[in-house]
């Protein structure tokens, strides 16, 4: 049992290390760097993940699961509807959703059942938060999950070709500006229609 628990922890460390390495280096990240950050040997990494695609797939599944859990926890633990949405947005940014989603979306079969299940759980959790905030009259009614995820992606993606120290403080500042724009009553009329996650998949 101890060996199984140790193997599970090693696997989790490798997935977490891969997530940070992908953010820093992009989809062509060095596998040796993942092993180094996880504190394991290359042989251990290759024993758990047959190739780069499998590791990327596991990172994507982890990011979707963790993002969904963040939304579910915020919905249950925050008594105020908009506070729950705001908490989720900042925590999703901490999960590096903006940097990872564009790079991970085309790296594996999104129609695979376990991937589709993870995507649906994430979408349902975020939709529940947004529905609650809209029903309370705190969130403008002309947006959907896709709109929120586009903003998260654009506002949290690292600037290309920069090593900006303290970039996270700019992310949180601009996310707060975005959240202020989501509050009802709306101060403007948006063009087009609210975007779903399916709409975003059609753009890739």
BALOBA-1460 file (C-alpha; in Angstrom, 3 decimals):
// residues 204
<rec num="1" residu="x" x="0.000" y="0.000" z="0.000"/>
<rec num="2" residu="x" x="2.857" y="2.368" z="0.841"/>
<rec num="3" residu="x" x="4.429" y="1.786" z="-2.560"/>
<rec num="4" residu="x" x="1.133" y="2.505" z="-4.290"/>
<rec num="5" residu="x" x="0.693" y="5.750" z="-2.297"/>
<rec num="6" residu="x" x="4.252" y="6.831" z="-3.124"/>
<rec num="7" residu="x" x="3.674" y="6.103" z="-6.820"/>
<rec num="8" residu="x" x="0.477" y="8.170" z="-6.756"/>
<rec num="9" residu="x" x="2.274" y="11.109" z="-5.156"/>
<rec num="10" residu="x" x="5.085" y="10.840" z="-7.675"/>
<rec num="11" residu="x" x="2.584" y="10.881" z="-10.513"/>
<rec num="12" residu="x" x="0.835" y="13.945" z="-9.097"/>
<rec num="13" residu="x" x="4.164" y="15.749" z="-8.703"/>
<rec num="14" residu="x" x="5.071" y="14.962" z="-12.299"/>
<rec num="15" residu="x" x="1.750" y="16.259" z="-13.613"/>
<rec num="16" residu="x" x="2.099" y="19.453" z="-11.552"/>
<rec num="17" residu="x" x="5.681" y="19.895" z="-12.756"/>
<rec num="18" residu="x" x="4.573" y="19.353" z="-16.346"/>
<rec num="19" residu="x" x="1.869" y="21.987" z="-15.972"/>
<rec num="20" residu="x" x="4.371" y="24.632" z="-14.848"/>
<rec num="21" residu="x" x="6.923" y="23.549" z="-17.462"/>
<rec num="22" residu="x" x="4.345" y="23.831" z="-20.258"/>
<rec num="23" residu="x" x="3.436" y="27.330" z="-19.084"/>
<rec num="24" residu="x" x="7.102" y="28.341" z="-19.209"/>
<rec num="25" residu="x" x="8.317" y="26.523" z="-22.320"/>
<rec num="26" residu="x" x="5.190" y="25.856" z="-24.382"/>
<rec num="27" residu="x" x="4.008" y="22.550" z="-25.903"/>
<rec num="28" residu="x" x="7.559" y="21.548" z="-26.862"/>
<rec num="29" residu="x" x="8.629" y="21.568" z="-23.221"/>
<rec num="30" residu="x" x="11.686" y="19.459" z="-22.268"/>
<rec num="31" residu="x" x="10.747" y="16.214" z="-20.541"/>
<rec num="32" residu="x" x="14.021" y="16.244" z="-18.609"/>
<rec num="33" residu="x" x="12.926" y="19.527" z="-17.015"/>
<rec num="34" residu="x" x="9.660" y="17.953" z="-15.878"/>
<rec num="35" residu="x" x="11.548" y="15.122" z="-14.208"/>
<rec num="36" residu="x" x="13.938" y="17.576" z="-12.536"/>
<rec num="37" residu="x" x="11.140" y="19.749" z="-11.145"/>
<rec num="38" residu="x" x="9.225" y="16.704" z="-9.927"/>
<rec num="39" residu="x" x="12.303" y="15.369" z="-8.175"/>
<rec num="40" residu="x" x="12.265" y="12.042" z="-10.026"/>
<rec num="41" residu="x" x="14.512" y="10.326" z="-12.509"/>
<rec num="42" residu="x" x="13.823" y="10.242" z="-16.236"/>
<rec num="43" residu="x" x="13.124" y="6.523" z="-16.015"/>
<rec num="44" residu="x" x="10.360" y="7.146" z="-13.487"/>
<rec num="45" residu="x" x="8.781" y="9.771" z="-15.728"/>
<rec num="46" residu="x" x="8.805" y="7.459" z="-18.757"/>
<rec num="47" residu="x" x="7.439" y="4.592" z="-16.692"/>
<rec num="48" residu="x" x="4.343" y="6.629" z="-15.829"/>
<rec num="49" residu="x" x="3.893" y="8.404" z="-19.179"/>
<rec num="50" residu="x" x="4.647" y="6.603" z="-22.420"/>
<rec num="51" residu="x" x="5.228" y="9.799" z="-24.405"/>
<rec num="52" residu="x" x="4.787" y="13.573" z="-24.443"/>
<rec num="53" residu="x" x="1.188" y="13.332" z="-25.716"/>
<rec num="54" residu="x" x="0.149" y="11.160" z="-22.788"/>
<rec num="55" residu="x" x="1.712" y="13.585" z="-20.320"/>
<rec num="56" residu="x" x="-0.031" y="16.544" z="-21.968"/>
<rec num="57" residu="x" x="-3.321" y="14.618" z="-21.858"/>
<rec num="58" residu="x" x="-2.908" y="14.031" z="-18.126"/>
<rec num="59" residu="x" x="-2.109" y="17.705" z="-17.551"/>
<rec num="60" residu="x" x="-5.285" y="18.678" z="-19.428"/>
<rec num="61" residu="x" x="-7.408" y="16.248" z="-17.403"/>
<rec num="62" residu="x" x="-5.858" y="17.575" z="-14.205"/>
<rec num="63" residu="x" x="-6.464" y="21.211" z="-15.161"/>
<rec num="64" residu="x" x="-10.114" y="20.522" z="-16.049"/>
<rec num="65" residu="x" x="-10.707" y="18.580" z="-12.835"/>
<rec num="66" residu="x" x="-9.038" y="21.182" z="-10.642"/>
<rec num="67" residu="x" x="-10.868" y="24.038" z="-12.368"/>
<rec num="68" residu="x" x="-14.209" y="22.257" z="-11.947"/>
<rec num="69" residu="x" x="-13.437" y="21.615" z="-8.279"/>
<rec num="70" residu="x" x="-12.610" y="25.286" z="-7.769"/>
<rec num="71" residu="x" x="-15.992" y="26.244" z="-9.226"/>
<rec num="72" residu="x" x="-17.880" y="23.639" z="-7.191"/>
<rec num="73" residu="x" x="-16.196" y="24.701" z="-3.952"/>
<rec num="74" residu="x" x="-16.829" y="28.395" z="-4.561"/>
<rec num="75" residu="x" x="-20.496" y="27.724" z="-5.292"/>
<rec num="76" residu="x" x="-20.961" y="25.837" z="-2.023"/>
<rec num="77" residu="x" x="-18.774" y="27.939" z="0.256"/>
<rec num="78" residu="x" x="-19.561" y="31.512" z="-0.842"/>
<rec num="79" residu="x" x="-22.937" y="32.831" z="0.320"/>
<rec num="80" residu="x" x="-22.891" y="35.729" z="-2.137"/>
<rec num="81" residu="x" x="-23.413" y="34.782" z="-5.794"/>
<rec num="82" residu="x" x="-21.040" y="37.310" z="-7.327"/>
<rec num="83" residu="x" x="-18.402" y="36.635" z="-4.682"/>
<rec num="84" residu="x" x="-18.490" y="32.976" z="-5.722"/>
<rec num="85" residu="x" x="-17.930" y="33.964" z="-9.352"/>
<rec num="86" residu="x" x="-15.132" y="36.342" z="-8.441"/>
<rec num="87" residu="x" x="-13.418" y="33.736" z="-6.262"/>
<rec num="88" residu="x" x="-13.611" y="31.201" z="-9.063"/>
<rec num="89" residu="x" x="-12.152" y="33.573" z="-11.663"/>
<rec num="90" residu="x" x="-9.103" y="34.349" z="-9.545"/>
<rec num="91" residu="x" x="-8.574" y="30.707" z="-8.587"/>
<rec num="92" residu="x" x="-8.924" y="29.578" z="-12.207"/>
<rec num="93" residu="x" x="-6.235" y="32.103" z="-13.088"/>
<rec num="94" residu="x" x="-4.009" y="30.536" z="-10.431"/>
<rec num="95" residu="x" x="-4.533" y="27.174" z="-12.164"/>
<rec num="96" residu="x" x="-2.905" y="28.696" z="-15.294"/>
<rec num="97" residu="x" x="-6.011" y="28.060" z="-17.384"/>
<rec num="98" residu="x" x="-5.234" y="30.905" z="-19.759"/>
<rec num="99" residu="x" x="-1.755" y="29.714" z="-20.594"/>
<rec num="100" residu="x" x="-2.595" y="26.028" z="-20.791"/>
<rec num="101" residu="x" x="-5.936" y="25.727" z="-22.583"/>
<rec num="102" residu="x" x="-4.794" y="27.051" z="-25.985"/>
<rec num="103" residu="x" x="-1.728" y="24.790" z="-25.968"/>
<rec num="104" residu="x" x="-3.490" y="21.667" z="-24.711"/>
<rec num="105" residu="x" x="-6.682" y="21.754" z="-26.723"/>
<rec num="106" residu="x" x="-5.221" y="20.261" z="-29.903"/>
<rec num="107" residu="x" x="-2.749" y="17.840" z="-28.349"/>
<rec num="108" residu="x" x="-5.077" y="14.843" z="-27.981"/>
<rec num="109" residu="x" x="-8.488" y="13.475" z="-28.913"/>
<rec num="110" residu="x" x="-11.072" y="15.751" z="-27.309"/>
<rec num="111" residu="x" x="-13.826" y="13.271" z="-28.201"/>
<rec num="112" residu="x" x="-12.319" y="10.652" z="-25.896"/>
<rec num="113" residu="x" x="-14.949" y="9.843" z="-23.219"/>
<rec num="114" residu="x" x="-12.778" y="10.696" z="-20.209"/>
<rec num="115" residu="x" x="-11.786" y="14.024" z="-21.787"/>
<rec num="116" residu="x" x="-15.376" y="14.852" z="-22.708"/>
<rec num="117" residu="x" x="-16.494" y="13.940" z="-19.194"/>
<rec num="118" residu="x" x="-13.917" y="16.299" z="-17.704"/>
<rec num="119" residu="x" x="-14.933" y="19.100" z="-20.043"/>
<rec num="120" residu="x" x="-18.619" y="18.670" z="-19.237"/>
<rec num="121" residu="x" x="-17.975" y="18.646" z="-15.495"/>
<rec num="122" residu="x" x="-16.003" y="21.870" z="-15.807"/>
<rec num="123" residu="x" x="-18.638" y="23.508" z="-18.005"/>
<rec num="124" residu="x" x="-21.498" y="22.465" z="-15.711"/>
<rec num="125" residu="x" x="-19.703" y="23.768" z="-12.622"/>
<rec num="126" residu="x" x="-18.948" y="27.150" z="-14.191"/>
<rec num="127" residu="x" x="-22.462" y="27.391" z="-15.622"/>
<rec num="128" residu="x" x="-23.914" y="26.792" z="-12.146"/>
<rec num="129" residu="x" x="-21.915" y="29.696" z="-10.725"/>
<rec num="130" residu="x" x="-22.921" y="32.001" z="-13.560"/>
<rec num="131" residu="x" x="-26.590" y="30.962" z="-13.414"/>
<rec num="132" residu="x" x="-26.705" y="31.717" z="-9.710"/>
<rec num="133" residu="x" x="-25.166" y="35.151" z="-10.201"/>
<rec num="134" residu="x" x="-27.534" y="35.923" z="-13.098"/>
<rec num="135" residu="x" x="-30.589" y="34.759" z="-11.157"/>
<rec num="136" residu="x" x="-29.564" y="37.003" z="-8.258"/>
<rec num="137" residu="x" x="-29.440" y="39.971" z="-10.637"/>
<rec num="138" residu="x" x="-25.727" y="40.562" z="-9.995"/>
<rec num="139" residu="x" x="-24.359" y="39.252" z="-13.298"/>
<rec num="140" residu="x" x="-25.361" y="40.644" z="-16.679"/>
<rec num="141" residu="x" x="-27.511" y="38.202" z="-18.603"/>
<rec num="142" residu="x" x="-25.975" y="38.453" z="-22.061"/>
<rec num="143" residu="x" x="-22.896" y="36.283" z="-21.435"/>
<rec num="144" residu="x" x="-22.238" y="32.551" z="-21.080"/>
<rec num="145" residu="x" x="-19.427" y="30.202" z="-20.083"/>
<rec num="146" residu="x" x="-17.538" y="30.690" z="-23.350"/>
<rec num="147" residu="x" x="-17.348" y="34.441" z="-22.819"/>
<rec num="148" residu="x" x="-15.877" y="33.943" z="-19.363"/>
<rec num="149" residu="x" x="-13.304" y="31.420" z="-20.578"/>
<rec num="150" residu="x" x="-12.214" y="33.632" z="-23.496"/>
<rec num="151" residu="x" x="-11.546" y="36.472" z="-21.067"/>
<rec num="152" residu="x" x="-9.681" y="34.186" z="-18.677"/>
<rec num="153" residu="x" x="-7.556" y="32.883" z="-21.528"/>
<rec num="154" residu="x" x="-6.723" y="36.304" z="-22.926"/>
<rec num="155" residu="x" x="-6.101" y="38.053" z="-19.622"/>
<rec num="156" residu="x" x="-3.950" y="35.363" z="-18.005"/>
<rec num="157" residu="x" x="-1.817" y="34.329" z="-20.975"/>
<rec num="158" residu="x" x="1.826" y="35.339" z="-20.503"/>
<rec num="159" residu="x" x="3.040" y="38.026" z="-22.862"/>
<rec num="160" residu="x" x="5.092" y="36.472" z="-25.699"/>
<rec num="161" residu="x" x="8.828" y="36.947" z="-25.523"/>
<rec num="162" residu="x" x="8.837" y="38.420" z="-22.025"/>
<rec num="163" residu="x" x="10.108" y="37.290" z="-18.687"/>
<rec num="164" residu="x" x="8.010" y="39.782" z="-16.784"/>
<rec num="165" residu="x" x="8.632" y="39.359" z="-13.066"/>
<rec num="166" residu="x" x="5.465" y="39.824" z="-11.038"/>
<rec num="167" residu="x" x="3.190" y="39.357" z="-14.046"/>
<rec num="168" residu="x" x="0.520" y="37.856" z="-11.769"/>
<rec num="169" residu="x" x="-0.180" y="41.234" z="-10.189"/>
<rec num="170" residu="x" x="-1.112" y="42.610" z="-13.608"/>
<rec num="171" residu="x" x="-3.307" y="39.561" z="-14.230"/>
<rec num="172" residu="x" x="-5.288" y="40.091" z="-11.036"/>
<rec num="173" residu="x" x="-5.651" y="43.815" z="-11.733"/>
<rec num="174" residu="x" x="-7.083" y="43.241" z="-15.203"/>
<rec num="175" residu="x" x="-9.271" y="40.362" z="-14.089"/>
<rec num="176" residu="x" x="-10.818" y="42.709" z="-11.525"/>
<rec num="177" residu="x" x="-11.530" y="45.250" z="-14.275"/>
<rec num="178" residu="x" x="-13.157" y="42.472" z="-16.297"/>
<rec num="179" residu="x" x="-15.259" y="41.335" z="-13.325"/>
<rec num="180" residu="x" x="-16.448" y="44.883" z="-12.748"/>
<rec num="181" residu="x" x="-17.665" y="44.879" z="-16.366"/>
<rec num="182" residu="x" x="-19.703" y="41.722" z="-15.729"/>
<rec num="183" residu="x" x="-21.829" y="43.262" z="-13.018"/>
<rec num="184" residu="x" x="-25.480" y="43.991" z="-13.651"/>
<rec num="185" residu="x" x="-26.996" y="46.250" z="-14.697"/>
<rec num="186" residu="x" x="-24.978" y="46.221" z="-17.903"/>
<rec num="187" residu="x" x="-23.616" y="49.565" z="-19.069"/>
<rec num="188" residu="x" x="-23.491" y="48.582" z="-22.730"/>
<rec num="189" residu="x" x="-24.983" y="46.239" z="-25.314"/>
<rec num="190" residu="x" x="-22.710" y="43.444" z="-26.512"/>
<rec num="191" residu="x" x="-22.454" y="42.523" z="-30.162"/>
<rec num="192" residu="x" x="-23.339" y="38.988" z="-31.223"/>
<rec num="193" residu="x" x="-24.577" y="36.256" z="-28.900"/>
<rec num="194" residu="x" x="-23.293" y="34.662" z="-25.711"/>
<rec num="195" residu="x" x="-20.545" y="32.089" z="-26.349"/>
<rec num="196" residu="x" x="-20.610" y="28.487" z="-25.187"/>
<rec num="197" residu="x" x="-17.651" y="26.131" z="-24.875"/>
<rec num="198" residu="x" x="-18.898" y="24.394" z="-28.047"/>
<rec num="199" residu="x" x="-18.603" y="27.730" z="-29.866"/>
<rec num="200" residu="x" x="-14.985" y="27.994" z="-28.757"/>
<rec num="201" residu="x" x="-14.199" y="24.492" z="-30.003"/>
<rec num="202" residu="x" x="-15.489" y="25.482" z="-33.419"/>
<rec num="203" residu="x" x="-12.917" y="28.305" z="-33.531"/>
<rec num="204" residu="x" x="-9.929" y="26.002" z="-33.106"/>
